[in-house]
Amino acid sequence: MCYELLIGKTPFHSFEMADLLRKINEGKYIVNIEEPLSIECALFLTQCLQANESDRINMSDLMDHPFITSSDKSEDG
């Protein structure tokens, strides 16, 4: 869901269910964006979209990720 909110599209695209499931299982996605992402955001999305569950970020690390915990210092004043 985070990917879709940040990028504006789903990470996996296909009109065929079998092809869609294959892409999800293989973790094949392309980030095609018009606006560049911060390094923290790109790393966050990559860690969330790992096909292998053991490689995927866990919930406690997710909540402590710099993309979630950092704030934009340019708005401070």
MODELLER restraints for C-alpha pairs under 7 A, 6 or more apart:
rsr = mdl.restraints
at = mdl.atoms
rsr.add(forms.Gaussian(group=physical.xy_distance, feature=features.Distance(at['CA:3:A'], at['CA:10:A']), mean=6.82, stdev=0.5))
rsr.add(forms.Gaussian(group=physical.xy_distance, feature=features.Distance(at['CA:3:A'], at['CA:11:A']), mean=6.69, stdev=0.5))
rsr.add(forms.Gaussian(group=physical.xy_distance, feature=features.Distance(at['CA:3:A'], at['CA:45:A']), mean=6.37, stdev=0.5))
rsr.add(forms.Gaussian(group=physical.xy_distance, feature=features.Distance(at['CA:4:A'], at['CA:10:A']), mean=4.98, stdev=0.5))
rsr.add(forms.Gaussian(group=physical.xy_distance, feature=features.Distance(at['CA:4:A'], at['CA:11:A']), mean=6.98, stdev=0.5))
rsr.add(forms.Gaussian(group=physical.xy_distance, feature=features.Distance(at['CA:7:A'], at['CA:33:A']), mean=6.37, stdev=0.5))
rsr.add(forms.Gaussian(group=physical.xy_distance, feature=features.Distance(at['CA:11:A'], at['CA:29:A']), mean=5.55, stdev=0.5))
rsr.add(forms.Gaussian(group=physical.xy_distance, feature=features.Distance(at['CA:11:A'], at['CA:30:A']), mean=6.92, stdev=0.5))
rsr.add(forms.Gaussian(group=physical.xy_distance, feature=features.Distance(at['CA:12:A'], at['CA:20:A']), mean=6.62, stdev=0.5))
rsr.add(forms.Gaussian(group=physical.xy_distance, feature=features.Distance(at['CA:12:A'], at['CA:23:A']), mean=6.55, stdev=0.5))
rsr.add(forms.Gaussian(group=physical.xy_distance, feature=features.Distance(at['CA:12:A'], at['CA:24:A']), mean=6.59, stdev=0.5))
rsr.add(forms.Gaussian(group=physical.xy_distance, feature=features.Distance(at['CA:12:A'], at['CA:29:A']), mean=5.67, stdev=0.5))
rsr.add(forms.Gaussian(group=physical.xy_distance, feature=features.Distance(at['CA:13:A'], at['CA:20:A']), mean=6.39, stdev=0.5))
rsr.add(forms.Gaussian(group=physical.xy_distance, feature=features.Distance(at['CA:14:A'], at['CA:20:A']), mean=5.20, stdev=0.5))
rsr.add(forms.Gaussian(group=physical.xy_distance, feature=features.Distance(at['CA:24:A'], at['CA:51:A']), mean=7.00, stdev=0.5))
rsr.add(forms.Gaussian(group=physical.xy_distance, feature=features.Distance(at['CA:25:A'], at['CA:51:A']), mean=5.86, stdev=0.5))
rsr.add(forms.Gaussian(group=physical.xy_distance, feature=features.Distance(at['CA:26:A'], at['CA:51:A']), mean=5.95, stdev=0.5))
rsr.add(forms.Gaussian(group=physical.xy_distance, feature=features.Distance(at['CA:27:A'], at['CA:49:A']), mean=6.80, stdev=0.5))
rsr.add(forms.Gaussian(group=physical.xy_distance, feature=features.Distance(at['CA:27:A'], at['CA:50:A']), mean=6.17, stdev=0.5))
rsr.add(forms.Gaussian(group=physical.xy_distance, feature=features.Distance(at['CA:27:A'], at['CA:51:A']), mean=4.62, stdev=0.5))
rsr.add(forms.Gaussian(group=physical.xy_distance, feature=features.Distance(at['CA:40:A'], at['CA:66:A']), mean=6.31, stdev=0.5))
rsr.add(forms.Gaussian(group=physical.xy_distance, feature=features.Distance(at['CA:40:A'], at['CA:67:A']), mean=5.05, stdev=0.5))
rsr.add(forms.Gaussian(group=physical.xy_distance, feature=features.Distance(at['CA:41:A'], at['CA:67:A']), mean=5.55, stdev=0.5))
rsr.add(forms.Gaussian(group=physical.xy_distance, feature=features.Distance(at['CA:44:A'], at['CA:67:A']), mean=6.63, stdev=0.5))
rsr.add(forms.Gaussian(group=physical.xy_distance, feature=features.Distance(at['CA:47:A'], at['CA:56:A']), mean=5.52, stdev=0.5))
rsr.add(forms.Gaussian(group=physical.xy_distance, feature=features.Distance(at['CA:47:A'], at['CA:57:A']), mean=5.46, stdev=0.5))
rsr.add(forms.Gaussian(group=physical.xy_distance, feature=features.Distance(at['CA:48:A'], at['CA:56:A']), mean=5.69, stdev=0.5))
rsr.add(forms.Gaussian(group=physical.xy_distance, feature=features.Distance(at['CA:48:A'], at['CA:57:A']), mean=5.87, stdev=0.5))
rsr.add(forms.Gaussian(group=physical.xy_distance, feature=features.Distance(at['CA:49:A'], at['CA:56:A']), mean=6.88, stdev=0.5))
rsr.add(forms.Gaussian(group=physical.xy_distance, feature=features.Distance(at['CA:50:A'], at['CA:56:A']), mean=5.03, stdev=0.5))
